[in-house]
Amino acid sequence: MHKTVFILLFRGVGGATQLPTGPLRQALTAAGFENVATYINSGNAILRTGMAREKMIAKVAAIASREFGFEKKIHAPTLDEWSELIARNPFPDAASVPKFLHAAVLEKVPEDKNVEAIRAYAKEGERIEIVGKVAYLHTPVGFGTSKMAERFDKLIGVDNTARNWNSVLKLESLAKKAASG
C-alpha cells in the first residue's frame, strides 16, 4: 500500500497553537497514524498514512475537536508539495535570514486581480509574492516588529498559516525522516 507523508498545519488565534504537542502526538499515534512527529508549540504535526487526504483530514479534525476543542481548518500539504514550496521561494536572497521570511499555504490559488491587490498591501521594504497556493512574505525588520503575518492573514482571511522559514525547513526535515521510516 502506498503511504503519503503529510505536514499538518494547525493554527489558533494570533498564530498561537491550541494543541499541546505531546498529547497531540499521542492521540494521532493511538489513532493508527504512522511516524507521527510534532514540532514545538507551533501548531504542526507530521504523519504518514495510506488514507486519502480528505479522509485523513476528517479523522485528524475529529481527534483535534474531541481531544482539544480545536475547530479551525487544518491545512495538510504532502511532503512533495512542501518541498515544492521551498524550491519555488521567489526571495532566495531572504532565505539567508530565515526569521524575516515566511510562507503561508492558501486554501486556493487567488485570482490574478487579487494577487496584485495582495502585493500592493506590503508596506515599505516588505515583499509579498504569490506562487500557486503559497504566499511568500518578506520583511526587512522581522515579523514580530512588522506584524506583517498578522496583517496578511486578516487581509486574505486565513487562520494564520504563515510559518517562518526556519520552521518551513525543519518541517521538511521531519517529513523526510517520516518518509524514510
MODELLER restraints for C-alpha pairs under 7 A, 6 or more apart:
rsr = mdl.restraints
at = mdl.atoms
rsr.add(forms.Gaussian(group=physical.xy_distance, feature=features.Distance(at['CA:1:A'], at['CA:50:A']), mean=6.67, stdev=0.5))
rsr.add(forms.Gaussian(group=physical.xy_distance, feature=features.Distance(at['CA:2:A'], at['CA:50:A']), mean=5.92, stdev=0.5))
rsr.add(forms.Gaussian(group=physical.xy_distance, feature=features.Distance(at['CA:3:A'], at['CA:48:A']), mean=6.25, stdev=0.5))
rsr.add(forms.Gaussian(group=physical.xy_distance, feature=features.Distance(at['CA:3:A'], at['CA:49:A']), mean=5.03, stdev=0.5))
rsr.add(forms.Gaussian(group=physical.xy_distance, feature=features.Distance(at['CA:3:A'], at['CA:50:A']), mean=4.26, stdev=0.5))
rsr.add(forms.Gaussian(group=physical.xy_distance, feature=features.Distance(at['CA:4:A'], at['CA:48:A']), mean=5.44, stdev=0.5))
rsr.add(forms.Gaussian(group=physical.xy_distance, feature=features.Distance(at['CA:4:A'], at['CA:49:A']), mean=5.54, stdev=0.5))
rsr.add(forms.Gaussian(group=physical.xy_distance, feature=features.Distance(at['CA:4:A'], at['CA:50:A']), mean=6.21, stdev=0.5))
rsr.add(forms.Gaussian(group=physical.xy_distance, feature=features.Distance(at['CA:4:A'], at['CA:78:A']), mean=6.97, stdev=0.5))
rsr.add(forms.Gaussian(group=physical.xy_distance, feature=features.Distance(at['CA:5:A'], at['CA:47:A']), mean=5.63, stdev=0.5))
rsr.add(forms.Gaussian(group=physical.xy_distance, feature=features.Distance(at['CA:5:A'], at['CA:48:A']), mean=4.29, stdev=0.5))
rsr.add(forms.Gaussian(group=physical.xy_distance, feature=features.Distance(at['CA:5:A'], at['CA:49:A']), mean=6.64, stdev=0.5))
rsr.add(forms.Gaussian(group=physical.xy_distance, feature=features.Distance(at['CA:5:A'], at['CA:78:A']), mean=5.73, stdev=0.5))
rsr.add(forms.Gaussian(group=physical.xy_distance, feature=features.Distance(at['CA:5:A'], at['CA:79:A']), mean=5.68, stdev=0.5))
rsr.add(forms.Gaussian(group=physical.xy_distance, feature=features.Distance(at['CA:5:A'], at['CA:175:A']), mean=6.42, stdev=0.5))
rsr.add(forms.Gaussian(group=physical.xy_distance, feature=features.Distance(at['CA:5:A'], at['CA:178:A']), mean=6.90, stdev=0.5))
rsr.add(forms.Gaussian(group=physical.xy_distance, feature=features.Distance(at['CA:5:A'], at['CA:179:A']), mean=6.08, stdev=0.5))
rsr.add(forms.Gaussian(group=physical.xy_distance, feature=features.Distance(at['CA:6:A'], at['CA:46:A']), mean=5.80, stdev=0.5))
rsr.add(forms.Gaussian(group=physical.xy_distance, feature=features.Distance(at['CA:6:A'], at['CA:47:A']), mean=5.60, stdev=0.5))
rsr.add(forms.Gaussian(group=physical.xy_distance, feature=features.Distance(at['CA:6:A'], at['CA:48:A']), mean=6.32, stdev=0.5))
rsr.add(forms.Gaussian(group=physical.xy_distance, feature=features.Distance(at['CA:6:A'], at['CA:76:A']), mean=5.82, stdev=0.5))
rsr.add(forms.Gaussian(group=physical.xy_distance, feature=features.Distance(at['CA:6:A'], at['CA:77:A']), mean=5.74, stdev=0.5))
rsr.add(forms.Gaussian(group=physical.xy_distance, feature=features.Distance(at['CA:6:A'], at['CA:78:A']), mean=4.34, stdev=0.5))
rsr.add(forms.Gaussian(group=physical.xy_distance, feature=features.Distance(at['CA:6:A'], at['CA:79:A']), mean=5.91, stdev=0.5))
rsr.add(forms.Gaussian(group=physical.xy_distance, feature=features.Distance(at['CA:7:A'], at['CA:45:A']), mean=5.93, stdev=0.5))
rsr.add(forms.Gaussian(group=physical.xy_distance, feature=features.Distance(at['CA:7:A'], at['CA:46:A']), mean=4.72, stdev=0.5))
rsr.add(forms.Gaussian(group=physical.xy_distance, feature=features.Distance(at['CA:7:A'], at['CA:47:A']), mean=6.87, stdev=0.5))
rsr.add(forms.Gaussian(group=physical.xy_distance, feature=features.Distance(at['CA:7:A'], at['CA:76:A']), mean=5.40, stdev=0.5))
rsr.add(forms.Gaussian(group=physical.xy_distance, feature=features.Distance(at['CA:7:A'], at['CA:77:A']), mean=5.60, stdev=0.5))
rsr.add(forms.Gaussian(group=physical.xy_distance, feature=features.Distance(at['CA:7:A'], at['CA:78:A']), mean=6.04, stdev=0.5))
rsr.add(forms.Gaussian(group=physical.xy_distance, feature=features.Distance(at['CA:7:A'], at['CA:79:A']), mean=6.72, stdev=0.5))
rsr.add(forms.Gaussian(group=physical.xy_distance, feature=features.Distance(at['CA:7:A'], at['CA:175:A']), mean=6.95, stdev=0.5))
rsr.add(forms.Gaussian(group=physical.xy_distance, feature=features.Distance(at['CA:8:A'], at['CA:44:A']), mean=5.48, stdev=0.5))
rsr.add(forms.Gaussian(group=physical.xy_distance, feature=features.Distance(at['CA:8:A'], at['CA:45:A']), mean=4.98, stdev=0.5))
rsr.add(forms.Gaussian(group=physical.xy_distance, feature=features.Distance(at['CA:8:A'], at['CA:46:A']), mean=6.02, stdev=0.5))
rsr.add(forms.Gaussian(group=physical.xy_distance, feature=features.Distance(at['CA:8:A'], at['CA:74:A']), mean=6.63, stdev=0.5))
rsr.add(forms.Gaussian(group=physical.xy_distance, feature=features.Distance(at['CA:8:A'], at['CA:75:A']), mean=5.84, stdev=0.5))
rsr.add(forms.Gaussian(group=physical.xy_distance, feature=features.Distance(at['CA:8:A'], at['CA:76:A']), mean=4.62, stdev=0.5))
rsr.add(forms.Gaussian(group=physical.xy_distance, feature=features.Distance(at['CA:9:A'], at['CA:43:A']), mean=5.97, stdev=0.5))
rsr.add(forms.Gaussian(group=physical.xy_distance, feature=features.Distance(at['CA:9:A'], at['CA:44:A']), mean=4.90, stdev=0.5))
rsr.add(forms.Gaussian(group=physical.xy_distance, feature=features.Distance(at['CA:9:A'], at['CA:45:A']), mean=6.86, stdev=0.5))
rsr.add(forms.Gaussian(group=physical.xy_distance, feature=features.Distance(at['CA:9:A'], at['CA:74:A']), mean=5.79, stdev=0.5))
rsr.add(forms.Gaussian(group=physical.xy_distance, feature=features.Distance(at['CA:9:A'], at['CA:75:A']), mean=5.07, stdev=0.5))
rsr.add(forms.Gaussian(group=physical.xy_distance, feature=features.Distance(at['CA:9:A'], at['CA:76:A']), mean=6.27, stdev=0.5))
rsr.add(forms.Gaussian(group=physical.xy_distance, feature=features.Distance(at['CA:9:A'], at['CA:161:A']), mean=6.86, stdev=0.5))
rsr.add(forms.Gaussian(group=physical.xy_distance, feature=features.Distance(at['CA:10:A'], at['CA:17:A']), mean=6.67, stdev=0.5))
rsr.add(forms.Gaussian(group=physical.xy_distance, feature=features.Distance(at['CA:10:A'], at['CA:43:A']), mean=4.63, stdev=0.5))
rsr.add(forms.Gaussian(group=physical.xy_distance, feature=features.Distance(at['CA:10:A'], at['CA:44:A']), mean=5.92, stdev=0.5))
rsr.add(forms.Gaussian(group=physical.xy_distance, feature=features.Distance(at['CA:10:A'], at['CA:74:A']), mean=5.43, stdev=0.5))
rsr.add(forms.Gaussian(group=physical.xy_distance, feature=features.Distance(at['CA:10:A'], at['CA:75:A']), mean=6.98, stdev=0.5))
rsr.add(forms.Gaussian(group=physical.xy_distance, feature=features.Distance(at['CA:11:A'], at['CA:17:A']), mean=5.07, stdev=0.5))
rsr.add(forms.Gaussian(group=physical.xy_distance, feature=features.Distance(at['CA:11:A'], at['CA:43:A']), mean=5.57, stdev=0.5))
rsr.add(forms.Gaussian(group=physical.xy_distance, feature=features.Distance(at['CA:11:A'], at['CA:159:A']), mean=6.26, stdev=0.5))
rsr.add(forms.Gaussian(group=physical.xy_distance, feature=features.Distance(at['CA:11:A'], at['CA:160:A']), mean=5.95, stdev=0.5))
rsr.add(forms.Gaussian(group=physical.xy_distance, feature=features.Distance(at['CA:11:A'], at['CA:161:A']), mean=6.36, stdev=0.5))
rsr.add(forms.Gaussian(group=physical.xy_distance, feature=features.Distance(at['CA:12:A'], at['CA:18:A']), mean=5.77, stdev=0.5))
rsr.add(forms.Gaussian(group=physical.xy_distance, feature=features.Distance(at['CA:12:A'], at['CA:159:A']), mean=6.90, stdev=0.5))
rsr.add(forms.Gaussian(group=physical.xy_distance, feature=features.Distance(at['CA:14:A'], at['CA:150:A']), mean=6.85, stdev=0.5))
rsr.add(forms.Gaussian(group=physical.xy_distance, feature=features.Distance(at['CA:14:A'], at['CA:160:A']), mean=6.80, stdev=0.5))
rsr.add(forms.Gaussian(group=physical.xy_distance, feature=features.Distance(at['CA:15:A'], at['CA:160:A']), mean=5.30, stdev=0.5))
rsr.add(forms.Gaussian(group=physical.xy_distance, feature=features.Distance(at['CA:16:A'], at['CA:42:A']), mean=6.86, stdev=0.5))
rsr.add(forms.Gaussian(group=physical.xy_distance, feature=features.Distance(at['CA:17:A'], at['CA:41:A']), mean=6.32, stdev=0.5))
rsr.add(forms.Gaussian(group=physical.xy_distance, feature=features.Distance(at['CA:17:A'], at['CA:42:A']), mean=5.74, stdev=0.5))
rsr.add(forms.Gaussian(group=physical.xy_distance, feature=features.Distance(at['CA:17:A'], at['CA:43:A']), mean=4.73, stdev=0.5))
rsr.add(forms.Gaussian(group=physical.xy_distance, feature=features.Distance(at['CA:18:A'], at['CA:70:A']), mean=6.89, stdev=0.5))
rsr.add(forms.Gaussian(group=physical.xy_distance, feature=features.Distance(at['CA:19:A'], at['CA:43:A']), mean=6.53, stdev=0.5))
rsr.add(forms.Gaussian(group=physical.xy_distance, feature=features.Distance(at['CA:19:A'], at['CA:68:A']), mean=6.46, stdev=0.5))
rsr.add(forms.Gaussian(group=physical.xy_distance, feature=features.Distance(at['CA:20:A'], at['CA:41:A']), mean=6.69, stdev=0.5))
rsr.add(forms.Gaussian(group=physical.xy_distance, feature=features.Distance(at['CA:21:A'], at['CA:38:A']), mean=5.71, stdev=0.5))
rsr.add(forms.Gaussian(group=physical.xy_distance, feature=features.Distance(at['CA:21:A'], at['CA:40:A']), mean=6.66, stdev=0.5))
rsr.add(forms.Gaussian(group=physical.xy_distance, feature=features.Distance(at['CA:21:A'], at['CA:41:A']), mean=6.21, stdev=0.5))
rsr.add(forms.Gaussian(group=physical.xy_distance, feature=features.Distance(at['CA:25:A'], at['CA:36:A']), mean=6.11, stdev=0.5))
rsr.add(forms.Gaussian(group=physical.xy_distance, feature=features.Distance(at['CA:25:A'], at['CA:37:A']), mean=6.23, stdev=0.5))
rsr.add(forms.Gaussian(group=physical.xy_distance, feature=features.Distance(at['CA:25:A'], at['CA:38:A']), mean=6.22, stdev=0.5))
rsr.add(forms.Gaussian(group=physical.xy_distance, feature=features.Distance(at['CA:28:A'], at['CA:36:A']), mean=6.91, stdev=0.5))
rsr.add(forms.Gaussian(group=physical.xy_distance, feature=features.Distance(at['CA:29:A'], at['CA:36:A']), mean=6.24, stdev=0.5))
rsr.add(forms.Gaussian(group=physical.xy_distance, feature=features.Distance(at['CA:33:A'], at['CA:47:A']), mean=6.22, stdev=0.5))
rsr.add(forms.Gaussian(group=physical.xy_distance, feature=features.Distance(at['CA:33:A'], at['CA:48:A']), mean=6.17, stdev=0.5))
rsr.add(forms.Gaussian(group=physical.xy_distance, feature=features.Distance(at['CA:33:A'], at['CA:49:A']), mean=5.87, stdev=0.5))
rsr.add(forms.Gaussian(group=physical.xy_distance, feature=features.Distance(at['CA:34:A'], at['CA:47:A']), mean=5.81, stdev=0.5))
rsr.add(forms.Gaussian(group=physical.xy_distance, feature=features.Distance(at['CA:34:A'], at['CA:48:A']), mean=4.96, stdev=0.5))
rsr.add(forms.Gaussian(group=physical.xy_distance, feature=features.Distance(at['CA:34:A'], at['CA:49:A']), mean=6.27, stdev=0.5))
rsr.add(forms.Gaussian(group=physical.xy_distance, feature=features.Distance(at['CA:35:A'], at['CA:47:A']), mean=5.51, stdev=0.5))
rsr.add(forms.Gaussian(group=physical.xy_distance, feature=features.Distance(at['CA:35:A'], at['CA:48:A']), mean=5.89, stdev=0.5))
rsr.add(forms.Gaussian(group=physical.xy_distance, feature=features.Distance(at['CA:35:A'], at['CA:178:A']), mean=5.25, stdev=0.5))
rsr.add(forms.Gaussian(group=physical.xy_distance, feature=features.Distance(at['CA:35:A'], at['CA:181:A']), mean=6.94, stdev=0.5))
rsr.add(forms.Gaussian(group=physical.xy_distance, feature=features.Distance(at['CA:36:A'], at['CA:46:A']), mean=5.43, stdev=0.5))
rsr.add(forms.Gaussian(group=physical.xy_distance, feature=features.Distance(at['CA:36:A'], at['CA:47:A']), mean=4.45, stdev=0.5))
rsr.add(forms.Gaussian(group=physical.xy_distance, feature=features.Distance(at['CA:37:A'], at['CA:45:A']), mean=5.60, stdev=0.5))
rsr.add(forms.Gaussian(group=physical.xy_distance, feature=features.Distance(at['CA:37:A'], at['CA:46:A']), mean=5.03, stdev=0.5))
rsr.add(forms.Gaussian(group=physical.xy_distance, feature=features.Distance(at['CA:37:A'], at['CA:47:A']), mean=6.61, stdev=0.5))
rsr.add(forms.Gaussian(group=physical.xy_distance, feature=features.Distance(at['CA:38:A'], at['CA:44:A']), mean=5.82, stdev=0.5))
rsr.add(forms.Gaussian(group=physical.xy_distance, feature=features.Distance(at['CA:38:A'], at['CA:45:A']), mean=4.26, stdev=0.5))
rsr.add(forms.Gaussian(group=physical.xy_distance, feature=features.Distance(at['CA:38:A'], at['CA:46:A']), mean=6.19, stdev=0.5))
rsr.add(forms.Gaussian(group=physical.xy_distance, feature=features.Distance(at['CA:39:A'], at['CA:45:A']), mean=6.31, stdev=0.5))
rsr.add(forms.Gaussian(group=physical.xy_distance, feature=features.Distance(at['CA:46:A'], at['CA:175:A']), mean=6.08, stdev=0.5))
rsr.add(forms.Gaussian(group=physical.xy_distance, feature=features.Distance(at['CA:47:A'], at['CA:178:A']), mean=6.98, stdev=0.5))
rsr.add(forms.Gaussian(group=physical.xy_distance, feature=features.Distance(at['CA:48:A'], at['CA:178:A']), mean=6.76, stdev=0.5))
rsr.add(forms.Gaussian(group=physical.xy_distance, feature=features.Distance(at['CA:57:A'], at['CA:74:A']), mean=6.99, stdev=0.5))
rsr.add(forms.Gaussian(group=physical.xy_distance, feature=features.Distance(at['CA:64:A'], at['CA:70:A']), mean=5.26, stdev=0.5))
rsr.add(forms.Gaussian(group=physical.xy_distance, feature=features.Distance(at['CA:65:A'], at['CA:71:A']), mean=5.74, stdev=0.5))
rsr.add(forms.Gaussian(group=physical.xy_distance, feature=features.Distance(at['CA:79:A'], at['CA:172:A']), mean=6.82, stdev=0.5))
rsr.add(forms.Gaussian(group=physical.xy_distance, feature=features.Distance(at['CA:79:A'], at['CA:175:A']), mean=6.10, stdev=0.5))
rsr.add(forms.Gaussian(group=physical.xy_distance, feature=features.Distance(at['CA:82:A'], at['CA:172:A']), mean=6.78, stdev=0.5))
rsr.add(forms.Gaussian(group=physical.xy_distance, feature=features.Distance(at['CA:83:A'], at['CA:172:A']), mean=6.72, stdev=0.5))
rsr.add(forms.Gaussian(group=physical.xy_distance, feature=features.Distance(at['CA:94:A'], at['CA:100:A']), mean=6.99, stdev=0.5))
rsr.add(forms.Gaussian(group=physical.xy_distance, feature=features.Distance(at['CA:94:A'], at['CA:101:A']), mean=6.24, stdev=0.5))
rsr.add(forms.Gaussian(group=physical.xy_distance, feature=features.Distance(at['CA:95:A'], at['CA:101:A']), mean=6.59, stdev=0.5))
rsr.add(forms.Gaussian(group=physical.xy_distance, feature=features.Distance(at['CA:98:A'], at['CA:164:A']), mean=6.64, stdev=0.5))
rsr.add(forms.Gaussian(group=physical.xy_distance, feature=features.Distance(at['CA:98:A'], at['CA:165:A']), mean=4.80, stdev=0.5))
rsr.add(forms.Gaussian(group=physical.xy_distance, feature=features.Distance(at['CA:98:A'], at['CA:166:A']), mean=5.62, stdev=0.5))
rsr.add(forms.Gaussian(group=physical.xy_distance, feature=features.Distance(at['CA:99:A'], at['CA:142:A']), mean=6.19, stdev=0.5))
rsr.add(forms.Gaussian(group=physical.xy_distance, feature=features.Distance(at['CA:99:A'], at['CA:164:A']), mean=5.89, stdev=0.5))
rsr.add(forms.Gaussian(group=physical.xy_distance, feature=features.Distance(at['CA:99:A'], at['CA:165:A']), mean=6.41, stdev=0.5))
rsr.add(forms.Gaussian(group=physical.xy_distance, feature=features.Distance(at['CA:99:A'], at['CA:166:A']), mean=6.87, stdev=0.5))
rsr.add(forms.Gaussian(group=physical.xy_distance, feature=features.Distance(at['CA:100:A'], at['CA:138:A']), mean=5.72, stdev=0.5))
rsr.add(forms.Gaussian(group=physical.xy_distance, feature=features.Distance(at['CA:100:A'], at['CA:139:A']), mean=5.48, stdev=0.5))
rsr.add(forms.Gaussian(group=physical.xy_distance, feature=features.Distance(at['CA:100:A'], at['CA:140:A']), mean=6.24, stdev=0.5))
rsr.add(forms.Gaussian(group=physical.xy_distance, feature=features.Distance(at['CA:100:A'], at['CA:141:A']), mean=6.84, stdev=0.5))
rsr.add(forms.Gaussian(group=physical.xy_distance, feature=features.Distance(at['CA:100:A'], at['CA:142:A']), mean=4.56, stdev=0.5))
rsr.add(forms.Gaussian(group=physical.xy_distance, feature=features.Distance(at['CA:100:A'], at['CA:143:A']), mean=6.32, stdev=0.5))
rsr.add(forms.Gaussian(group=physical.xy_distance, feature=features.Distance(at['CA:101:A'], at['CA:137:A']), mean=5.79, stdev=0.5))
rsr.add(forms.Gaussian(group=physical.xy_distance, feature=features.Distance(at['CA:101:A'], at['CA:138:A']), mean=4.63, stdev=0.5))
rsr.add(forms.Gaussian(group=physical.xy_distance, feature=features.Distance(at['CA:101:A'], at['CA:139:A']), mean=6.81, stdev=0.5))
rsr.add(forms.Gaussian(group=physical.xy_distance, feature=features.Distance(at['CA:101:A'], at['CA:164:A']), mean=5.80, stdev=0.5))
rsr.add(forms.Gaussian(group=physical.xy_distance, feature=features.Distance(at['CA:101:A'], at['CA:165:A']), mean=5.53, stdev=0.5))
rsr.add(forms.Gaussian(group=physical.xy_distance, feature=features.Distance(at['CA:102:A'], at['CA:136:A']), mean=5.88, stdev=0.5))
rsr.add(forms.Gaussian(group=physical.xy_distance, feature=features.Distance(at['CA:102:A'], at['CA:137:A']), mean=5.11, stdev=0.5))
rsr.add(forms.Gaussian(group=physical.xy_distance, feature=features.Distance(at['CA:102:A'], at['CA:138:A']), mean=6.47, stdev=0.5))
rsr.add(forms.Gaussian(group=physical.xy_distance, feature=features.Distance(at['CA:102:A'], at['CA:162:A']), mean=5.93, stdev=0.5))
rsr.add(forms.Gaussian(group=physical.xy_distance, feature=features.Distance(at['CA:102:A'], at['CA:163:A']), mean=5.18, stdev=0.5))
rsr.add(forms.Gaussian(group=physical.xy_distance, feature=features.Distance(at['CA:102:A'], at['CA:164:A']), mean=4.19, stdev=0.5))
rsr.add(forms.Gaussian(group=physical.xy_distance, feature=features.Distance(at['CA:102:A'], at['CA:165:A']), mean=5.39, stdev=0.5))
rsr.add(forms.Gaussian(group=physical.xy_distance, feature=features.Distance(at['CA:103:A'], at['CA:134:A']), mean=6.64, stdev=0.5))
rsr.add(forms.Gaussian(group=physical.xy_distance, feature=features.Distance(at['CA:103:A'], at['CA:135:A']), mean=5.69, stdev=0.5))
rsr.add(forms.Gaussian(group=physical.xy_distance, feature=features.Distance(at['CA:103:A'], at['CA:136:A']), mean=4.58, stdev=0.5))
rsr.add(forms.Gaussian(group=physical.xy_distance, feature=features.Distance(at['CA:103:A'], at['CA:137:A']), mean=6.15, stdev=0.5))
rsr.add(forms.Gaussian(group=physical.xy_distance, feature=features.Distance(at['CA:103:A'], at['CA:162:A']), mean=5.21, stdev=0.5))
rsr.add(forms.Gaussian(group=physical.xy_distance, feature=features.Distance(at['CA:103:A'], at['CA:163:A']), mean=5.40, stdev=0.5))
rsr.add(forms.Gaussian(group=physical.xy_distance, feature=features.Distance(at['CA:103:A'], at['CA:164:A']), mean=6.55, stdev=0.5))
rsr.add(forms.Gaussian(group=physical.xy_distance, feature=features.Distance(at['CA:104:A'], at['CA:134:A']), mean=5.59, stdev=0.5))
rsr.add(forms.Gaussian(group=physical.xy_distance, feature=features.Distance(at['CA:104:A'], at['CA:135:A']), mean=5.09, stdev=0.5))
rsr.add(forms.Gaussian(group=physical.xy_distance, feature=features.Distance(at['CA:104:A'], at['CA:136:A']), mean=6.47, stdev=0.5))
rsr.add(forms.Gaussian(group=physical.xy_distance, feature=features.Distance(at['CA:104:A'], at['CA:161:A']), mean=5.19, stdev=0.5))
rsr.add(forms.Gaussian(group=physical.xy_distance, feature=features.Distance(at['CA:104:A'], at['CA:162:A']), mean=3.97, stdev=0.5))
rsr.add(forms.Gaussian(group=physical.xy_distance, feature=features.Distance(at['CA:104:A'], at['CA:163:A']), mean=6.32, stdev=0.5))
rsr.add(forms.Gaussian(group=physical.xy_distance, feature=features.Distance(at['CA:105:A'], at['CA:133:A']), mean=6.03, stdev=0.5))
rsr.add(forms.Gaussian(group=physical.xy_distance, feature=features.Distance(at['CA:105:A'], at['CA:134:A']), mean=4.72, stdev=0.5))
rsr.add(forms.Gaussian(group=physical.xy_distance, feature=features.Distance(at['CA:105:A'], at['CA:135:A']), mean=6.55, stdev=0.5))
rsr.add(forms.Gaussian(group=physical.xy_distance, feature=features.Distance(at['CA:105:A'], at['CA:161:A']), mean=6.13, stdev=0.5))
rsr.add(forms.Gaussian(group=physical.xy_distance, feature=features.Distance(at['CA:105:A'], at['CA:162:A']), mean=7.00, stdev=0.5))
rsr.add(forms.Gaussian(group=physical.xy_distance, feature=features.Distance(at['CA:106:A'], at['CA:133:A']), mean=5.07, stdev=0.5))
rsr.add(forms.Gaussian(group=physical.xy_distance, feature=features.Distance(at['CA:106:A'], at['CA:134:A']), mean=5.68, stdev=0.5))
rsr.add(forms.Gaussian(group=physical.xy_distance, feature=features.Distance(at['CA:107:A'], at['CA:133:A']), mean=6.88, stdev=0.5))
rsr.add(forms.Gaussian(group=physical.xy_distance, feature=features.Distance(at['CA:108:A'], at['CA:133:A']), mean=5.61, stdev=0.5))
rsr.add(forms.Gaussian(group=physical.xy_distance, feature=features.Distance(at['CA:109:A'], at['CA:132:A']), mean=5.52, stdev=0.5))
rsr.add(forms.Gaussian(group=physical.xy_distance, feature=features.Distance(at['CA:109:A'], at['CA:133:A']), mean=4.67, stdev=0.5))
rsr.add(forms.Gaussian(group=physical.xy_distance, feature=features.Distance(at['CA:115:A'], at['CA:130:A']), mean=6.71, stdev=0.5))
rsr.add(forms.Gaussian(group=physical.xy_distance, feature=features.Distance(at['CA:119:A'], at['CA:128:A']), mean=5.18, stdev=0.5))
rsr.add(forms.Gaussian(group=physical.xy_distance, feature=features.Distance(at['CA:119:A'], at['CA:129:A']), mean=6.39, stdev=0.5))
rsr.add(forms.Gaussian(group=physical.xy_distance, feature=features.Distance(at['CA:122:A'], at['CA:128:A']), mean=6.33, stdev=0.5))
rsr.add(forms.Gaussian(group=physical.xy_distance, feature=features.Distance(at['CA:125:A'], at['CA:139:A']), mean=6.51, stdev=0.5))
rsr.add(forms.Gaussian(group=physical.xy_distance, feature=features.Distance(at['CA:125:A'], at['CA:140:A']), mean=6.39, stdev=0.5))
rsr.add(forms.Gaussian(group=physical.xy_distance, feature=features.Distance(at['CA:126:A'], at['CA:138:A']), mean=5.62, stdev=0.5))
rsr.add(forms.Gaussian(group=physical.xy_distance, feature=features.Distance(at['CA:126:A'], at['CA:139:A']), mean=4.47, stdev=0.5))
rsr.add(forms.Gaussian(group=physical.xy_distance, feature=features.Distance(at['CA:126:A'], at['CA:140:A']), mean=6.60, stdev=0.5))
rsr.add(forms.Gaussian(group=physical.xy_distance, feature=features.Distance(at['CA:127:A'], at['CA:137:A']), mean=5.89, stdev=0.5))
rsr.add(forms.Gaussian(group=physical.xy_distance, feature=features.Distance(at['CA:127:A'], at['CA:138:A']), mean=5.07, stdev=0.5))
rsr.add(forms.Gaussian(group=physical.xy_distance, feature=features.Distance(at['CA:127:A'], at['CA:139:A']), mean=6.50, stdev=0.5))
rsr.add(forms.Gaussian(group=physical.xy_distance, feature=features.Distance(at['CA:128:A'], at['CA:135:A']), mean=6.84, stdev=0.5))
rsr.add(forms.Gaussian(group=physical.xy_distance, feature=features.Distance(at['CA:128:A'], at['CA:136:A']), mean=5.69, stdev=0.5))
rsr.add(forms.Gaussian(group=physical.xy_distance, feature=features.Distance(at['CA:128:A'], at['CA:137:A']), mean=4.73, stdev=0.5))
rsr.add(forms.Gaussian(group=physical.xy_distance, feature=features.Distance(at['CA:128:A'], at['CA:138:A']), mean=6.47, stdev=0.5))
rsr.add(forms.Gaussian(group=physical.xy_distance, feature=features.Distance(at['CA:129:A'], at['CA:135:A']), mean=5.75, stdev=0.5))
rsr.add(forms.Gaussian(group=physical.xy_distance, feature=features.Distance(at['CA:129:A'], at['CA:136:A']), mean=5.28, stdev=0.5))
rsr.add(forms.Gaussian(group=physical.xy_distance, feature=features.Distance(at['CA:129:A'], at['CA:137:A']), mean=6.78, stdev=0.5))
rsr.add(forms.Gaussian(group=physical.xy_distance, feature=features.Distance(at['CA:130:A'], at['CA:136:A']), mean=6.27, stdev=0.5))
rsr.add(forms.Gaussian(group=physical.xy_distance, feature=features.Distance(at['CA:143:A'], at['CA:149:A']), mean=6.52, stdev=0.5))
rsr.add(forms.Gaussian(group=physical.xy_distance, feature=features.Distance(at['CA:149:A'], at['CA:162:A']), mean=6.46, stdev=0.5))
rsr.add(forms.Gaussian(group=physical.xy_distance, feature=features.Distance(at['CA:153:A'], at['CA:159:A']), mean=6.57, stdev=0.5))
rsr.add(forms.Gaussian(group=physical.xy_distance, feature=features.Distance(at['CA:153:A'], at['CA:160:A']), mean=5.61, stdev=0.5))
